[in-house]
Amino acid sequence: MSVYTTVSNEELRSFLLAYDVGELVDFSGISAGMENTNYFVETSKGSFVLTLYEQHSAEDLPFFLGLMHHLSLHNVETITPVADKQDRLFGQLCEKPAALIEQLSGTSLNSSEVTTEHCSLIGNALARFHLAGMSYDKQRENQRDKDLSPEFINTFIDKLDTEDKQLLQQELDFQKTINWNELASGITHSDLFCDNSMFDDANGKLLLTGIIDLYFACNDAFILDLATVAMDWCSNNDGSFDETRLKALLLAYNKVRKLESLERQAWHDMLRSSILRFWAFRLEMLVNPRGGDLVLRKDPNELKIKLQACLREKDSLMNLINLNP
């Protein structure tokens, strides 16, 4: 979530007339995330998040907004779009598709705050997300695969230093050896970093109130989705994996959806694949920055050191995935 498109008070008031949400009280830009423009919106009837879609067309949105509705019906903690007075889930604002989303209670995490309890809760929820998605009637290709295409890589690889260029090319070559067709797949979140979840412990009990930012959701390998969570929720500042948190994540997931033998065998490959995708994306953003207000640009070196640690820790990571039969 960032602010690429500036919305005026009058433009927002006009947009809200289509909804039964009362009068606008206040709104402010959200600087977290990297893809869409987002604002917190307070009205006389509640609190919401306004999302303007910078990368997705109106044709894309029924998949994402329909998925949110589907997951909610299956008791998966997630965000819910608000229908307007004509029962539409999105409209147009500042010449961009836009949706109003119910704001969840609690706060999002950063990586320094993650505990084993957080990992257990998100592992359980991710497994339920995967199972619920199997009955969703829409499909979408993984757009992040394009972030590893020669066309994408060539936009920035020549601007990297020798070490980064060699490591990137090594991992790109490795990707070609993976047999993706053998892995169990379905609807995945594909971007479930710590800050794409909301937790609340106001009553003395930690609760996951929702998984947010589903705009990279697609059909892909379940184990790759789990690897994305692991590499963000279960890593230390030096890039190494925290064994206690990783055990909690894998155990909670496996209790709900039992991992297949081929998924376990591919575990280290999936960690490398996930880290590579996000590292490449951040490298491109650094070399070819986008304009906008409050735009968040994450440090690609954070993922580089995770990739290097992942390569060093292969044996221990494979042992951990096999501790949960």
Secondary structure, DSSP 8 states (H G I E B T S, - for coil): -BBSS---HHHHHHHHTTSSS--EEEEEE---SSSSEEEEEEETTEEEEEEE-SS--TTTHHHHHHHHHHHHHTT--B--B---TTS-S-EEETTEEEEEEE--SSEE--GGG--HHHHHHHHHHHHHHHHHHTT-S-----GGGGGGSHHHHTTTGGGS-HHHHHHHHHHHHHHTT--GGGS-EEEE-S---GGGEEEE-TTSS-EEEEE---TT-EEEEHHHHHHHHHHHHTB-TTS-B-HHHHHHHHHHHHHHS---HHHHHTHHHHHHHHHHHHHHHHHHHHHS----BT-----HHHHHHHHHHHHHTHHHHHHHHTT--
